[in-house]
Amino acid sequence: MNLSIKDQRQLAALASGGTSNYPIYTKFLNLIKQLNLKGDCLDFGAGIGKLSQQMYALNYFNSMTAADIMERPLELDKSIKWINSDLNNSLDMPDNQFDVIVSSEVIEHLENPRAIAREWFRLLRPNGTLILSTPNNESWRSLLALLFQGHFVAFGDSCYPAHITALLRKDIERIFLEVGFTSVEFTFTDYGGIPKMPQRSYQEFSFGLLKGLRYSDNLVVIAYKLI
């Protein structure tokens, strides 16, 4: 049976489980606090709404909106607005709607990262902030997978067709500066699985000393629209 493109994308979204892991969510919440982010927030690619719910509970934002190809989760707080949309396409809303956009483990699921970056730039208000995460393809675990298996660790057959777009820091920097973001900063979740033993982390064995670029499974990007 031939599925429509929409059905294929919905199945890929369901395959991912609609959620990210604890270190990623913790990093997002800490950055929101550290940067003292306020105003209207969009969770772009909210999945089953776990991060949306946690951000809403911070009481930092005037409003919380979540968007995803998946249907609205039944348990999501009613104060959180839900937009059901294929995120490969533009959201049906005017420009300059949000002060903050967060996107946890989404860009690797989408077909055109430049189009998505333009969409984020369009939706952000001047002086807005974007925070996103994606698999860190420059970790030791990912580089070893590329060397011995011919693909980054998060882009093997077991991750396909959910993960389709692999990006490095240089790719992200070029894309975001090209579409108009003024500055791009990189940080990491500081949690990374050991090659061939991903259920155990570098941090567990090093008492937290091994962290950063080579020892984190996920890259976090902070971009600013300073116009």
Number of C-alpha atoms within 10 A of each C-alpha: 3 6 9 9 9 12 11 14 21 17 16 18 22 16 13 17 10 19 18 18 9 11 17 24 20 14 17 21 15 12 15 19 13 9 9 9 16 18 13 19 27 26 24 22 29 29 27 22 25 16 25 26 19 13 20 18 11 11 11 17 16 10 16 23 19 25 24 23 21 21 14 18 13 9 10 15 13 8 11 16 15 20 19 14 17 17 20 17 13 15 16 8 8 8 14 14 17 24 21 25 24 26 23 24 25 24 26 20 23 18 15 14 20 17 16 20 21 17 18 29 25 19 22 23 19 16 12 26 25 23 21 21 26 25 25 28 26 21 22 20 24 24 19 16 20 17 10 9 12 12 17 21 23 22 22 16 11 10 14 14 18 23 24 17 17 18 17 13 17 8 12 17 17 12 18 23 16 13 17 16 22 14 13 18 12 16 15 23 23 23 22 28 20 19 17 9 9 12 9 14 20 20 18 14 11 10 8 12 12 18 17 17 20 18 25 29 30 25 25 23 20 16 21 22 22 13 10
